[in-house]
C-alpha cells in the first residue's frame, strides 16, 4: 500500500513489501548479497548501465549506503528496491525511483534484471510498479527513463510501459571508453491512468 501525499506534502514512505501480480518489491538487505552478485557482477548486465561489474565488497558498500534508503523525503534521493518472485522468494533484480526535482515534480526510473529471469515480463511489471510509486505515491508530474541506444531490450521495456521517446542524443556522453547515444523516454502524470495496472 502507498500513502498518498497530502496537498503540499511531497514524500514517499511505502508499506513493504509492495505487491504486484507476481512480484514483491522491498528494500534490499545483506541477505541479498549473493543474489545481487549473481547479476551485478556480470559484464553483459553492466555494459549499458552506469556501474561496472560489482564484487562482494562493492555490493556491501551499496547496501550500507545508497540502497539503505527506504523512503523518499526530498529531491536528490533515490529509492532502490529488490524485485523478488512472490512464489519462490528469489531476488531476480532491482528497480530505482529517483526524485529529481520538488519544484518541477520530476523523477526517473531505472531497472536491472538478472538475465536468467528475462523474457517473462518481470522487469516491465516491476518498473510499472515504480511508475505507480512516483505518480500515485509521490505525486510526480513527469517521470523519465534514460537508455543507451544499443540497449534495445531496455528501450523496448520503456515503450511497453507506455513511455514516449522524446529525444535521441547522438554521442552525447563518453561512456565506458566510447561515445554513447542516449534515448530519453518520458511519461506524464496525466498519461499514467491509461497504463496503470488494473
ABEGO torsion letter per residue (X at the ends): XBBBBBBGBBBBBBBOBBBBAABBBBBBBAAAAAAAAAAAABAAAAAABABBBBBAAAAAAAAABAAABABBABBGBBBBBBBBBAAAGBBAEBBBBBBABAAAGBBBBBBBBBAAABGAGAAAAAAAAAAAAAAAAAGBABBBBBBBAABAAAAAAAAAAGBBBABBBBGABBBGGBBBBBBBBBBBAAAAAAABBX
